[in-house]
Amino acid sequence: MEIGVLALQGDFAEHQAMLEKLGAAVRQVRQPGQLAGLAGLVIPGGESTTMGKLAAAYDLIEPLREFGRMHAVWGTCAGAIFLSRDAGNEQPLLDLMDISVIRNAFGRQVDSFEIDLDVPELRSVDPSGKPYHAVFIRAPLIDSVSGSAKVLAALPDGRIVAARQGHLLATVFHPELTPDDRFHRYFLELVKSKSDH
């Protein structure tokens, strides 16, 4: 089972390292042809407008959309914006998930923070149910979920920070920057269940 990591910009290397540690074969994706044969794809954090422009320049938007209709895709931070239907401004989006996102919802780099989250869904990979320590860096926020999308995690004040819609996953924090691999394991389970169907 080979997983792709969109490697146009951003922290794709950290995702690759985490997935390889879990035994997955990983391929960096920069061209449409590199999506062929992949079982799933991670879209990393970075700068969402730059990522969208580069994806458009490499003719990747439509191939990524097609891939996301059939395979598991996980967007973290900028990747979550890229997966959304609405980011509140004009930029290329994949328009795959029924979520709207507010960019830089928490302000600048200095407003980065860490917090423990309750994520009941992670019990599927770790029954302990211990809190998930999440790292937020210039993070967006999931403003709303609709259709078949559901909330996986929220801040104590109710603001949404993780959502899932079938085989699509969005987190506005950075699981690749912590030693906790539960979200990566959770994503590999999504990939596997999608591949089995």
Secondary structure, 3 states (H helix, E strand, C coil): CEEEEECCCCCHHHHHHHHHHCCCEEEEECCHHHHCCCCEEEECCCCHHHHHHHHHHCCCHHHHHHHHHHCEEEEECHHHHHHEEECCCCCCCCCCEEEEEECCCCCCHHHCEEEEECCHHHHHCCCCCCCEEEEECCCCEEEEECCCCEEEEECCCCCEEEEEECCEEEECCCHHHCCCCHHHHHHHHHHHHHHHC
